Amino acid sequence: MTIVMNVNRTGETATARVTTNWGNRVEFNGRLVPWTGTGKSVYKGREIH
């Protein structure tokens, strides 16, 4: 599975594309909101400049 996420320069909106190993794909577009915290860990992905 591959997940690609792009965030605009202001950090307000993002697009994420999830592709399975079998070629299926789903895309998400939307506004980013502040993390409210649920006690779960948050992991930062690799940044591409």
PLY file of the C-alpha trace (Angstrom):
ply
format ascii 1.0
element vertex 49
property float x
property float y
property float z
element edge 48
property int vertex1
property int vertex2
end_header
0.00 0.00 0.00
1.19 3.49 -0.82
-0.08 6.70 0.78
0.80 10.06 -0.76
-0.31 13.25 0.98
0.16 16.78 -0.32
-0.48 19.83 1.84
-0.85 23.34 0.43
1.68 26.05 1.39
-0.51 27.49 4.14
-1.21 24.08 5.71
-4.95 24.63 5.48
-5.90 21.95 2.95
-4.55 18.59 1.84
-5.00 15.85 -0.72
-4.22 12.23 0.11
-4.10 9.31 -2.31
-4.10 5.71 -1.06
-3.13 3.04 -3.59
-3.25 -0.68 -2.81
-0.80 -3.28 -4.07
-3.54 -4.43 -6.47
-3.97 -1.02 -8.12
-7.12 0.15 -6.33
-7.05 3.81 -5.41
-9.01 6.24 -3.26
-8.42 9.98 -2.91
-9.29 12.37 -0.09
-9.40 16.16 -0.33
-10.22 18.53 2.47
-9.46 21.10 5.10
-6.98 20.26 7.84
-8.08 20.88 11.41
-5.99 21.11 14.59
-5.21 17.89 16.44
-7.46 17.62 19.50
-5.59 14.72 21.04
-6.91 11.31 21.95
-3.87 9.97 23.76
-2.71 8.11 20.63
0.70 8.59 19.04
1.14 10.80 15.99
3.79 9.91 13.44
5.37 12.34 10.99
5.99 11.09 7.48
8.85 11.91 5.14
8.87 15.46 3.79
9.53 15.98 0.08
10.66 19.49 -0.89
0 1
1 2
2 3
3 4
4 5
5 6
6 7
7 8
8 9
9 10
10 11
11 12
12 13
13 14
14 15
15 16
16 17
17 18
18 19
19 20
20 21
21 22
22 23
23 24
24 25
25 26
26 27
27 28
28 29
29 30
30 31
31 32
32 33
33 34
34 35
35 36
36 37
37 38
38 39
39 40
40 41
41 42
42 43
43 44
44 45
45 46
46 47
47 48
